[in-house]
Amino acid sequence: MTMSKSYVDREQDRFKETDKGETAVRVISVRGADGGGFAPQLGVDYDVISATYPTTSTELYTYSLSGQDQFTMTVTYTDASKELITSVVYSAI
């Protein structure tokens, strides 16, 4: 999606247009409300977060409780610099 030239970015220049014409979010900080790491509050209990990196531009977080996987969050960036996020996908297990 190409951003309109009249678009006013009220989010401190967080949205960028990639060279492919896609809109992405510039990464400012990946912190939870409590100041901890990337930990969404989705109403599902978890006691372990495991991170894997399937590609240079993808991060896969698996949230587990007592050894049982509960859900995953996949963060996809435009490239290996990880400056622009193109998607964050929640998947229940």
C-alpha positions in Angstrom: 0.0 0.0 0.0 1.5 3.3 -1.0 1.1 6.0 1.7 -0.6 9.2 0.6 1.7 12.3 0.3 -0.7 14.2 2.4 -0.5 11.6 5.2 0.4 13.1 8.6 2.3 10.7 10.8 1.2 11.5 14.3 3.2 8.5 15.6 6.6 10.2 15.5 7.5 8.9 12.1 7.0 5.3 13.0 5.5 4.3 9.6 7.8 4.0 6.6 7.2 3.1 3.0 9.6 0.3 1.8 11.3 0.3 -1.6 8.7 -2.4 -2.6 5.9 0.1 -1.9 4.7 -1.6 1.3 4.0 0.2 4.5 6.0 -0.9 7.5 6.4 0.1 11.1 9.8 1.4 12.3 10.9 -0.4 15.4 11.2 1.9 18.4 11.3 -0.6 21.2 10.0 -4.1 21.7 9.0 -3.9 25.4 6.0 -5.0 27.4 4.0 -2.6 29.5 6.0 -3.7 32.6 9.3 -2.9 30.9 10.1 -6.5 30.2 10.6 -8.2 26.9 8.1 -8.9 24.1 5.3 -10.4 26.2 1.7 -9.9 25.0 -1.2 -10.1 27.4 -3.5 -12.4 25.5 -5.4 -14.1 28.4 -3.2 -17.2 28.0 -0.8 -18.2 30.8 2.8 -18.9 30.0 6.0 -19.4 32.0 8.6 -19.7 29.2 9.2 -17.7 26.0 11.5 -19.4 23.4 12.9 -17.4 20.5 14.0 -18.9 17.2 15.1 -17.2 14.0 13.9 -19.1 10.9 15.3 -16.5 8.6 17.4 -13.3 8.9 14.2 -11.3 8.8 11.8 -13.4 10.9 11.6 -14.1 14.6 9.4 -16.8 16.1 8.5 -16.6 19.7 6.9 -19.7 21.3 5.1 -19.2 24.6 4.8 -22.3 26.8 3.3 -23.3 30.2 4.8 -26.3 32.1 6.5 -27.6 28.9 3.3 -27.3 26.7 3.3 -24.8 23.9 0.4 -22.4 24.2 0.8 -20.0 21.3 3.4 -18.4 18.9 4.1 -14.9 17.8 5.9 -14.5 14.4 7.5 -11.1 13.8 8.5 -10.4 10.2 10.7 -7.5 9.2 11.4 -6.1 5.8 15.0 -7.2 5.8 17.8 -8.4 8.1 18.4 -4.9 9.6 15.2 -5.5 11.5 14.4 -1.8 11.5 10.9 -2.1 9.9 8.2 -4.6 10.9 5.9 -5.7 8.2 3.7 -8.1 10.3 3.2 -9.6 13.7 1.1 -12.8 13.7 -0.4 -14.6 16.7 -1.1 -18.3 16.3 -2.9 -20.4 18.9 -1.6 -24.0 19.3 
